[in-house]
Amino acid sequence: MMTPEQLVFSYFRSRNLPVPASAEEAGTVRYIELGWVDSVGILEFVSYLEERTKVSFTDDDLTSDEFHTLKGVAEILRRRAAG
């Protein structure tokens, strides 16, 4: 099973985007601001993650600053999976 970081990275790598090699670097990648996803892309990204992890994002998750970085999304996934 993939770690949250691997899952997040795999989504963007499958779209041939320049995902950093390390989770530390990913903490600074603000993928929405970089235009990696638009409003429809965010829905696809969230669906991809929810289908593979069986966790659900809350509205607060999706509007948080944390959701704007690759590492932040992985941290949200980790918290949600832990319950």
C-alpha positions as CSV (number, residue, x, y, z in Angstrom):
1,M,0.0,0.0,0.0
2,M,1.3,3.5,-0.9
3,T,2.1,6.1,1.7
4,P,0.0,9.3,1.6
5,E,2.9,11.1,-0.1
6,Q,3.3,8.4,-2.7
7,L,-0.4,8.5,-3.5
8,V,-0.4,12.3,-3.9
9,F,2.8,12.3,-5.9
10,S,1.5,9.4,-8.1
11,Y,-1.5,11.4,-9.1
12,F,0.6,14.3,-10.4
13,R,3.3,12.2,-11.9
14,S,0.7,10.3,-13.9
15,R,-0.1,13.7,-15.5
16,N,3.6,14.3,-16.3
17,L,4.0,17.2,-13.8
18,P,7.3,18.0,-12.1
19,V,6.8,16.4,-8.7
20,P,9.7,16.9,-6.3
21,A,11.8,13.9,-5.3
22,S,11.3,14.4,-1.6
23,A,8.4,15.1,0.7
24,E,10.3,18.0,2.2
25,E,10.5,19.7,-1.2
26,A,6.8,18.9,-1.7
27,G,5.9,21.1,1.3
28,T,6.6,24.1,-0.8
29,V,4.9,23.1,-4.0
30,R,1.6,25.0,-4.2
31,Y,0.1,23.0,-7.0
32,I,-3.1,25.0,-7.3
33,E,-1.2,28.3,-7.7
34,L,1.1,26.6,-10.3
35,G,-1.9,25.7,-12.4
36,W,-1.5,21.9,-12.0
37,V,-5.2,21.7,-11.4
38,D,-8.2,23.8,-12.1
39,S,-11.6,23.6,-10.3
40,V,-12.5,20.4,-12.2
41,G,-9.0,19.1,-11.6
42,I,-9.4,19.6,-7.8
43,L,-12.5,17.4,-7.9
44,E,-10.8,14.7,-9.9
45,F,-7.8,14.8,-7.5
46,V,-10.0,14.6,-4.4
47,S,-12.0,11.7,-6.0
48,Y,-8.8,9.9,-6.9
49,L,-7.6,10.1,-3.3
50,E,-10.9,9.3,-1.7
51,E,-11.4,6.2,-3.9
52,R,-8.0,4.8,-3.1
53,T,-7.9,5.5,0.6
54,K,-11.6,5.3,1.6
55,V,-11.3,8.6,3.5
56,S,-13.4,11.6,3.0
57,F,-12.2,15.2,2.9
58,T,-14.2,17.8,4.8
59,D,-15.0,21.2,3.5
60,D,-12.6,22.5,6.1
61,D,-9.8,20.3,4.7
62,L,-10.5,21.5,1.1
63,T,-10.4,25.2,2.1
64,S,-7.4,24.9,4.5
65,D,-3.9,26.3,3.6
66,E,-2.6,22.8,4.2
67,F,-4.6,21.5,1.2
68,H,-2.6,23.9,-1.1
69,T,0.7,21.9,-0.9
70,L,1.4,18.3,-1.8
71,K,2.8,17.6,1.6
72,G,-0.2,19.2,3.2
73,V,-2.6,17.0,1.3
74,A,-0.6,14.0,2.4
75,E,-0.8,15.1,6.0
76,I,-4.6,15.5,5.8
77,L,-4.8,12.0,4.3
78,R,-2.7,10.6,7.2
79,R,-4.9,12.3,9.8
80,R,-8.2,11.2,8.2
81,A,-6.9,7.6,7.9
82,A,-6.0,7.5,11.5
83,G,-9.5,8.5,12.4
